[in-house]
Amino acid sequence: MLTPTTSHTSFIGQRSRLNLNYGDEKLPIKLALQSVRTWRDTPTIATIAG
């Protein structure tokens, strides 16, 4: 249970996938691309001012 003194975080997980299938008698090709991301309210990578 959250109280005024506890810290909290939230996140959303996202997965995107693209599958491509092509084939003929001699050459079947299957390609799968996937992107997995986590969106958070607290940044996980620090930015450097330049």
Residue pairs with C-beta under 8 A, 6 or more apart in sequence:
2 8
9 40
9 41
9 42
10 40
10 41
11 38
11 39
11 40
11 41
12 38
12 39
13 36
13 37
13 38
13 39
14 35
14 36
14 37
14 38
14 39
15 34
15 35
15 36
15 37
16 34
16 35
17 32
17 33
17 34
17 35
18 32
18 33
18 34
19 30
19 31
19 32
20 29
20 30
20 31
20 32
21 28
21 29
21 30
21 31
22 28
22 29
23 29
